[in-house]
Amino acid sequence: MLKELIRNEITSKELVKLGSDDLESVSREVIEGYWWCLSRLDDEVCSKYESLINEVINSLSKVRLSKALEVGVPEGSFDELLLLKLIDVVSTFYKAYFLGLVDAEGYVVVKVLRNFSLGNRVFREGSTTVLDVLSASFLKALGLVKLVSDSLVDDEARINTEL
C-alpha cells in the first residue's frame, strides 16, 4: 500500500484523497516491516529501515503540502484539516508581509480573540498586542488572534457594501 500511495501521489496532478482504510493499510505495512526488522536482530538493517521510512514520510508530506497549495485539498482526506490550517498559516504570513503589516523587527499587530497563554505571557480577549509574524500566523489559524488589518479590511468592506 505504501508503494501504491507514493506512486499515486507522485503521478497524480491532484492531491490523492487518503481515508482511514488507506492509513490503516500503510500503518500495518510499516509496522510489519518493523517487526520483520526486529526479528532479524540486526541494528544496521533496522536503522536503515527507519531512515528509509522517515525519508518517505518527509518526502510525502512535502509533496502533499505543495499539491494542497497548488490544487487544493480533497474533501474527506484524513489530513484535510491539517492541510487547510497550514495553507491558512502560509497565506497569513505572506499577507502580513505583502500588505506591509510587519515592522522592521518582524512583528505584526494582532487583536486577541480568545484568552490564551503562550510561554510566560497571558493574552486577554479583546486586547491588542504585537507578536512575531510566524507566531501570529499560527495563532490566527487556531482562531486565537486576527491581524489588525483583517478588522480594518472587514470594516471597510462593510462600509463599502452599505454605500
Contacts in CASP RR format, 6 or more apart in sequence:
PFRMAT RR
TARGET T0000
AUTHOR 0000-0000-0000
METHOD contacts of the structure
MODEL  1
MLKELIRNEITSKELVKLGSDDLESVSREVIEGYWWCLSRLDDEVCSKYE
SLINEVINSLSKVRLSKALEVGVPEGSFDELLLLKLIDVVSTFYKAYFLG
LVDAEGYVVVKVLRNFSLGNRVFREGSTTVLDVLSASFLKALGLVKLVSD
SLVDDEARINTEL
1 22 0 8 1.000
1 25 0 8 1.000
1 26 0 8 1.000
1 28 0 8 1.000
1 29 0 8 1.000
2 26 0 8 1.000
2 29 0 8 1.000
2 30 0 8 1.000
2 56 0 8 1.000
5 16 0 8 1.000
5 18 0 8 1.000
5 22 0 8 1.000
5 26 0 8 1.000
5 60 0 8 1.000
6 56 0 8 1.000
6 60 0 8 1.000
8 16 0 8 1.000
9 15 0 8 1.000
9 16 0 8 1.000
9 60 0 8 1.000
9 63 0 8 1.000
9 64 0 8 1.000
9 67 0 8 1.000
10 63 0 8 1.000
13 71 0 8 1.000
14 67 0 8 1.000
14 71 0 8 1.000
14 74 0 8 1.000
15 64 0 8 1.000
15 67 0 8 1.000
15 68 0 8 1.000
15 71 0 8 1.000
15 72 0 8 1.000
15 73 0 8 1.000
15 74 0 8 1.000
15 77 0 8 1.000
15 83 0 8 1.000
16 74 0 8 1.000
16 77 0 8 1.000
17 74 0 8 1.000
17 75 0 8 1.000
17 76 0 8 1.000
17 77 0 8 1.000
18 77 0 8 1.000
18 78 0 8 1.000
18 79 0 8 1.000
19 76 0 8 1.000
19 77 0 8 1.000
19 78 0 8 1.000
20 78 0 8 1.000
22 78 0 8 1.000
23 78 0 8 1.000
30 53 0 8 1.000
33 49 0 8 1.000
34 46 0 8 1.000
34 49 0 8 1.000
34 50 0 8 1.000
37 45 0 8 1.000
37 46 0 8 1.000
37 49 0 8 1.000
38 46 0 8 1.000
40 46 0 8 1.000
64 79 0 8 1.000
64 83 0 8 1.000
65 83 0 8 1.000
65 86 0 8 1.000
68 83 0 8 1.000
68 84 0 8 1.000
68 86 0 8 1.000
68 87 0 8 1.000
69 87 0 8 1.000
69 90 0 8 1.000
72 83 0 8 1.000
72 87 0 8 1.000
73 79 0 8 1.000
73 80 0 8 1.000
73 83 0 8 1.000
73 84 0 8 1.000
73 87 0 8 1.000
74 80 0 8 1.000
77 83 0 8 1.000
85 141 0 8 1.000
85 142 0 8 1.000
86 141 0 8 1.000
88 140 0 8 1.000
88 141 0 8 1.000
89 137 0 8 1.000
89 138 0 8 1.000
89 140 0 8 1.000
89 141 0 8 1.000
90 137 0 8 1.000
92 136 0 8 1.000
92 137 0 8 1.000
92 140 0 8 1.000
92 141 0 8 1.000
92 147 0 8 1.000
93 133 0 8 1.000
93 134 0 8 1.000
93 137 0 8 1.000
95 101 0 8 1.000
95 147 0 8 1.000
96 102 0 8 1.000
96 108 0 8 1.000
96 133 0 8 1.000
96 136 0 8 1.000
96 137 0 8 1.000
96 147 0 8 1.000
97 133 0 8 1.000
99 149 0 8 1.000
101 108 0 8 1.000
101 109 0 8 1.000
101 147 0 8 1.000
101 148 0 8 1.000
101 149 0 8 1.000
102 108 0 8 1.000
102 133 0 8 1.000
103 130 0 8 1.000
106 132 0 8 1.000
106 133 0 8 1.000
107 130 0 8 1.000
107 131 0 8 1.000
107 132 0 8 1.000
107 133 0 8 1.000
108 130 0 8 1.000
108 131 0 8 1.000
108 132 0 8 1.000
108 133 0 8 1.000
108 136 0 8 1.000
108 147 0 8 1.000
108 148 0 8 1.000
109 128 0 8 1.000
109 129 0 8 1.000
109 130 0 8 1.000
109 147 0 8 1.000
109 148 0 8 1.000
110 128 0 8 1.000
110 129 0 8 1.000
110 130 0 8 1.000
110 131 0 8 1.000
110 136 0 8 1.000
110 139 0 8 1.000
110 140 0 8 1.000
110 145 0 8 1.000
110 146 0 8 1.000
110 147 0 8 1.000
110 148 0 8 1.000
111 126 0 8 1.000
111 127 0 8 1.000
111 128 0 8 1.000
111 145 0 8 1.000
111 146 0 8 1.000
111 148 0 8 1.000
111 151 0 8 1.000
112 123 0 8 1.000
112 124 0 8 1.000
112 125 0 8 1.000
112 126 0 8 1.000
112 127 0 8 1.000
112 128 0 8 1.000
112 129 0 8 1.000
112 144 0 8 1.000
112 145 0 8 1.000
113 125 0 8 1.000
113 126 0 8 1.000
113 143 0 8 1.000
113 144 0 8 1.000
113 145 0 8 1.000
113 146 0 8 1.000
114 125 0 8 1.000
114 143 0 8 1.000
114 144 0 8 1.000
115 122 0 8 1.000
115 123 0 8 1.000
115 124 0 8 1.000
115 125 0 8 1.000
116 122 0 8 1.000
116 123 0 8 1.000
116 139 0 8 1.000
116 144 0 8 1.000
117 123 0 8 1.000
118 135 0 8 1.000
118 139 0 8 1.000
123 129 0 8 1.000
123 144 0 8 1.000
123 145 0 8 1.000
128 148 0 8 1.000
131 139 0 8 1.000
131 145 0 8 1.000
136 145 0 8 1.000
136 147 0 8 1.000
139 145 0 8 1.000
140 146 0 8 1.000
140 147 0 8 1.000
END
